[in-house]
């Protein structure tokens, strides 16, 4: 992350992204406020599953996610458009999760993990986390929680040969997916 010559924050610095998952309404409100129709919600004792189409995105056509409150994670599998694939199997967002009846809300805590099953786990967006703290968009307690969640996830995934599914199974959490 770099600052402009004037010392102002760059344009990619942003407040924590908020997303709403309305199970009863079968909608997902993205961080920009767009309300998207959801194909499937499923509540399990360990979390919430969501599957939905992605409209008008140049690279992604479908999206599946699990919100896992105990872990402070959102585990996602993106379906890529042909020729647009990225070298990743799962994308994990470090998030705060609030549940109010059938509405689940996530607050993005900036850090993300990119998992390549059997090969690697990479933490990304550390620069965004540091900039958010520096500019008062995230307090130090939340930043520390984000780091602890990320460290725990990296250690668990690495211990399980870089396999998110195996790591979750260690905790009796069995994530199911439409295409896997």
C-alpha atoms as a printed R data frame, in Angstrom:
    type eleno elety resid chain resno       x       y       z
1   ATOM     1    CA   UNK     A     1   0.000   0.000   0.000
2   ATOM     2    CA   UNK     A     2   1.277   3.417  -0.862
3   ATOM     3    CA   UNK     A     3   0.089   6.875   0.005
4   ATOM     4    CA   UNK     A     4  -0.282   9.634  -2.553
5   ATOM     5    CA   UNK     A     5   2.260  12.453  -2.646
6   ATOM     6    CA   UNK     A     6  -0.115  14.538  -0.520
7   ATOM     7    CA   UNK     A     7  -0.176  11.831   2.151
8   ATOM     8    CA   UNK     A     8  -3.862  11.057   1.595
9   ATOM     9    CA   UNK     A     9  -5.139   7.523   1.727
10  ATOM    10    CA   UNK     A    10  -5.209   5.686  -1.592
11  ATOM    11    CA   UNK     A    11  -8.577   4.945  -3.164
12  ATOM    12    CA   UNK     A    12  -8.520   1.251  -2.219
13  ATOM    13    CA   UNK     A    13  -8.669   2.069   1.503
14  ATOM    14    CA   UNK     A    14 -12.223   1.447   2.613
15  ATOM    15    CA   UNK     A    15 -14.288   0.909   5.750
16  ATOM    16    CA   UNK     A    16 -14.990  -2.724   6.623
17  ATOM    17    CA   UNK     A    17 -17.337  -4.236   4.051
18  ATOM    18    CA   UNK     A    18 -20.728  -5.277   5.427
19  ATOM    19    CA   UNK     A    19 -22.790  -8.022   3.783
20  ATOM    20    CA   UNK     A    20 -26.284  -9.239   4.694
21  ATOM    21    CA   UNK     A    21 -27.605 -12.774   4.225
22  ATOM    22    CA   UNK     A    22 -31.406 -12.780   4.533
23  ATOM    23    CA   UNK     A    23 -32.425 -16.422   4.773
24  ATOM    24    CA   UNK     A    24 -36.177 -15.770   4.938
25  ATOM    25    CA   UNK     A    25 -36.059 -13.348   2.019
26  ATOM    26    CA   UNK     A    26 -33.672 -15.559  -0.002
27  ATOM    27    CA   UNK     A    27 -31.444 -12.549  -0.717
28  ATOM    28    CA   UNK     A    28 -27.840 -11.524  -0.247
29  ATOM    29    CA   UNK     A    29 -27.042  -7.821   0.005
30  ATOM    30    CA   UNK     A    30 -23.477  -7.264  -1.141
31  ATOM    31    CA   UNK     A    31 -21.131  -4.627   0.328
32  ATOM    32    CA   UNK     A    32 -22.194  -2.093  -2.327
33  ATOM    33    CA   UNK     A    33 -25.857  -2.474  -1.351
34  ATOM    34    CA   UNK     A    34 -26.935  -4.582  -4.323
35  ATOM    35    CA   UNK     A    35 -29.571  -7.132  -3.368
36  ATOM    36    CA   UNK     A    36 -28.973 -10.489  -5.079
37  ATOM    37    CA   UNK     A    37 -31.346 -13.437  -5.321
38  ATOM    38    CA   UNK     A    38 -30.029 -16.570  -3.592
39  ATOM    39    CA   UNK     A    39 -30.590 -20.045  -5.044
40  ATOM    40    CA   UNK     A    40 -30.036 -21.880  -1.779
41  ATOM    41    CA   UNK     A    41 -29.529 -21.213   1.897
42  ATOM    42    CA   UNK     A    42 -28.892 -24.009   4.361
43  ATOM    43    CA   UNK     A    43 -28.422 -23.586   8.096
44  ATOM    44    CA   UNK     A    44 -26.321 -26.179   9.892
45  ATOM    45    CA   UNK     A    45 -25.288 -26.212  13.565
46  ATOM    46    CA   UNK     A    46 -21.853 -24.900  12.546
47  ATOM    47    CA   UNK     A    47 -22.878 -22.254  10.003
48  ATOM    48    CA   UNK     A    48 -24.810 -20.955   7.034
49  ATOM    49    CA   UNK     A    49 -24.428 -22.107   3.428
50  ATOM    50    CA   UNK     A    50 -25.310 -19.841   0.510
51  ATOM    51    CA   UNK     A    51 -25.284 -20.467  -3.252
52  ATOM    52    CA   UNK     A    52 -26.101 -17.861  -5.889
53  ATOM    53    CA   UNK     A    53 -25.439 -16.754  -9.415
54  ATOM    54    CA   UNK     A    54 -23.072 -13.868 -10.088
55  ATOM    55    CA   UNK     A    55 -24.526 -11.493 -12.650
56  ATOM    56    CA   UNK     A    56 -22.430  -9.253 -14.906
57  ATOM    57    CA   UNK     A    57 -19.055 -10.224 -13.464
58  ATOM    58    CA   UNK     A    58 -16.317 -10.699 -16.066
59  ATOM    59    CA   UNK     A    59 -14.600 -13.605 -14.279
60  ATOM    60    CA   UNK     A    60 -17.056 -15.302 -11.891
61  ATOM    61    CA   UNK     A    61 -20.362 -16.982 -12.826
62  ATOM    62    CA   UNK     A    62 -21.429 -18.661  -9.578
63  ATOM    63    CA   UNK     A    63 -20.584 -18.383  -5.931
64  ATOM    64    CA   UNK     A    64 -20.911 -20.684  -2.920
65  ATOM    65    CA   UNK     A    65 -20.048 -19.705   0.644
66  ATOM    66    CA   UNK     A    66 -20.152 -21.058   4.168
67  ATOM    67    CA   UNK     A    67 -20.327 -18.586   7.055
68  ATOM    68    CA   UNK     A    68 -18.629 -20.201  10.045
69  ATOM    69    CA   UNK     A    69 -19.114 -18.088  13.216
70  ATOM    70    CA   UNK     A    70 -16.985 -20.308  15.473
71  ATOM    71    CA   UNK     A    71 -14.041 -19.877  13.116
72  ATOM    72    CA   UNK     A    72 -14.592 -16.220  12.156
73  ATOM    73    CA   UNK     A    73 -14.409 -17.267   8.518
74  ATOM    74    CA   UNK     A    74 -16.342 -17.206   5.301
75  ATOM    75    CA   UNK     A    75 -15.192 -20.082   3.074
76  ATOM    76    CA   UNK     A    76 -16.032 -19.560  -0.596
77  ATOM    77    CA   UNK     A    77 -15.782 -21.452  -3.837
78  ATOM    78    CA   UNK     A    78 -16.013 -19.289  -6.933
79  ATOM    79    CA   UNK     A    79 -17.039 -20.756 -10.280
80  ATOM    80    CA   UNK     A    80 -14.906 -19.144 -12.954
81  ATOM    81    CA   UNK     A    81 -15.986 -18.273 -16.464
82  ATOM    82    CA   UNK     A    82 -14.042 -20.253 -19.111
83  ATOM    83    CA   UNK     A    83 -10.558 -18.848 -19.557
84  ATOM    84    CA   UNK     A    84 -10.836 -16.685 -16.403
85  ATOM    85    CA   UNK     A    85  -9.763 -19.230 -13.786
86  ATOM    86    CA   UNK     A    86  -7.457 -18.281 -10.941
87  ATOM    87    CA   UNK     A    87  -5.109 -20.753  -9.284
88  ATOM    88    CA   UNK     A    88  -7.138 -21.262  -6.124
89  ATOM    89    CA   UNK     A    89  -9.542 -23.812  -4.723
90  ATOM    90    CA   UNK     A    90 -11.022 -21.865  -1.815
91  ATOM    91    CA   UNK     A    91 -11.042 -18.241  -0.748
92  ATOM    92    CA   UNK     A    92 -11.435 -17.542   2.970
93  ATOM    93    CA   UNK     A    93 -12.460 -14.133   4.264
94  ATOM    94    CA   UNK     A    94 -11.699 -13.292   7.897
95  ATOM    95    CA   UNK     A    95 -15.000 -11.864   9.130
96  ATOM    96    CA   UNK     A    96 -17.088 -10.963  12.111
97  ATOM    97    CA   UNK     A    97 -20.461 -12.726  11.943
98  ATOM    98    CA   UNK     A    98 -23.627 -11.497  13.651
99  ATOM    99    CA   UNK     A    99 -26.843 -13.508  13.648
100 ATOM   100    CA   UNK     A   100 -30.239 -11.927  14.272
101 ATOM   101    CA   UNK     A   101 -32.953 -14.491  13.648
102 ATOM   102    CA   UNK     A   102 -32.774 -15.377   9.967
103 ATOM   103    CA   UNK     A   103 -30.486 -12.476   9.058
104 ATOM   104    CA   UNK     A   104 -26.771 -13.069   9.144
105 ATOM   105    CA   UNK     A   105 -24.400 -10.136   8.755
106 ATOM   106    CA   UNK     A   106 -20.691 -10.296   8.031
107 ATOM   107    CA   UNK     A   107 -18.167  -7.564   8.652
108 ATOM   108    CA   UNK     A   108 -15.041  -8.067   6.605
109 ATOM   109    CA   UNK     A   109 -11.858  -7.820   8.689
110 ATOM   110    CA   UNK     A   110  -9.673  -7.270   5.605
111 ATOM   111    CA   UNK     A   111  -7.490 -10.401   5.779
112 ATOM   112    CA   UNK     A   112  -8.151 -13.178   3.274
113 ATOM   113    CA   UNK     A   113  -6.630 -16.585   2.682
114 ATOM   114    CA   UNK     A   114  -6.188 -18.169  -0.724
115 ATOM   115    CA   UNK     A   115  -6.005 -21.959  -0.555
116 ATOM   116    CA   UNK     A   116  -4.550 -24.191  -3.240
117 ATOM   117    CA   UNK     A   117  -5.510 -27.650  -2.021
118 ATOM   118    CA   UNK     A   118  -2.512 -29.865  -1.369
119 ATOM   119    CA   UNK     A   119  -0.069 -27.060  -2.168
120 ATOM   120    CA   UNK     A   120  -0.358 -23.792  -0.266
121 ATOM   121    CA   UNK     A   121  -2.255 -21.258   1.781
122 ATOM   122    CA   UNK     A   122  -1.497 -17.569   1.304
123 ATOM   123    CA   UNK     A   123  -2.608 -14.631   3.440
124 ATOM   124    CA   UNK     A   124  -3.533 -11.585   1.356
125 ATOM   125    CA   UNK     A   125  -4.600  -8.004   2.029
126 ATOM   126    CA   UNK     A   126  -2.394  -7.454   5.081
127 ATOM   127    CA   UNK     A   127  -1.726  -3.990   3.669
128 ATOM   128    CA   UNK     A   128  -5.457  -3.228   3.786
129 ATOM   129    CA   UNK     A   129  -5.670  -4.352   7.423
130 ATOM   130    CA   UNK     A   130  -2.732  -2.153   8.441
131 ATOM   131    CA   UNK     A   131  -4.062   0.843   6.506
132 ATOM   132    CA   UNK     A   132  -7.527   0.418   8.061
133 ATOM   133    CA   UNK     A   133  -6.025   0.510  11.559
134 ATOM   134    CA   UNK     A   134  -3.735   3.418  10.713
135 ATOM   135    CA   UNK     A   135  -6.643   5.460   9.351
136 ATOM   136    CA   UNK     A   136  -9.070   4.623  12.172
137 ATOM   137    CA   UNK     A   137 -11.371   2.381  10.143
138 ATOM   138    CA   UNK     A   138 -10.696  -0.641  12.356
139 ATOM   139    CA   UNK     A   139  -9.702  -0.652  15.994
140 ATOM   140    CA   UNK     A   140  -6.671  -2.529  17.282
141 ATOM   141    CA   UNK     A   141  -8.790  -5.118  19.115
142 ATOM   142    CA   UNK     A   142 -10.595  -6.106  15.895
143 ATOM   143    CA   UNK     A   143  -7.296  -6.155  13.994
144 ATOM   144    CA   UNK     A   144  -5.742  -8.422  16.625
145 ATOM   145    CA   UNK     A   145  -8.778 -10.733  16.387
146 ATOM   146    CA   UNK     A   146  -8.387 -10.815  12.581
147 ATOM   147    CA   UNK     A   147  -4.728 -11.777  12.897
148 ATOM   148    CA   UNK     A   148  -5.495 -14.512  15.430
149 ATOM   149    CA   UNK     A   149  -8.212 -15.964  13.172
150 ATOM   150    CA   UNK     A   150  -5.866 -15.916  10.179
151 ATOM   151    CA   UNK     A   151  -2.965 -17.498  12.118
152 ATOM   152    CA   UNK     A   152  -5.207 -20.264  13.461
153 ATOM   153    CA   UNK     A   153  -6.610 -20.972   9.982
154 ATOM   154    CA   UNK     A   154  -3.186 -21.009   8.314
155 ATOM   155    CA   UNK     A   155  -1.796 -23.364  10.959
156 ATOM   156    CA   UNK     A   156  -4.780 -25.730  10.724
157 ATOM   157    CA   UNK     A   157  -4.904 -25.786   6.936
158 ATOM   158    CA   UNK     A   158  -1.127 -26.289   6.641
159 ATOM   159    CA   UNK     A   159  -1.207 -29.088   9.238
160 ATOM   160    CA   UNK     A   160  -3.850 -30.847   7.104
161 ATOM   161    CA   UNK     A   161  -1.700 -30.742   3.959
162 ATOM   162    CA   UNK     A   162  -3.331 -27.529   2.769
163 ATOM   163    CA   UNK     A   163  -6.788 -29.063   2.716
164 ATOM   164    CA   UNK     A   164  -9.638 -26.897   4.039
165 ATOM   165    CA   UNK     A   165 -12.056 -29.840   3.998
166 ATOM   166    CA   UNK     A   166  -9.735 -31.988   6.128
167 ATOM   167    CA   UNK     A   167  -9.140 -29.146   8.580
168 ATOM   168    CA   UNK     A   168 -12.871 -28.570   8.979
169 ATOM   169    CA   UNK     A   169 -13.468 -32.315   9.417
170 ATOM   170    CA   UNK     A   170 -11.059 -32.249  12.383
171 ATOM   171    CA   UNK     A   171 -13.669 -30.022  14.035
172 ATOM   172    CA   UNK     A   172 -16.647 -32.168  12.968
173 ATOM   173    CA   UNK     A   173 -17.591 -29.540  10.371
174 ATOM   174    CA   UNK     A   174 -18.507 -31.071   7.020
175 ATOM   175    CA   UNK     A   175 -18.814 -28.509   4.279
176 ATOM   176    CA   UNK     A   176 -20.787 -29.582   1.224
177 ATOM   177    CA   UNK     A   177 -20.726 -27.896  -2.168
178 ATOM   178    CA   UNK     A   178 -22.815 -28.020  -5.311
179 ATOM   179    CA   UNK     A   179 -19.941 -28.868  -7.649
180 ATOM   180    CA   UNK     A   180 -17.436 -30.659  -5.419
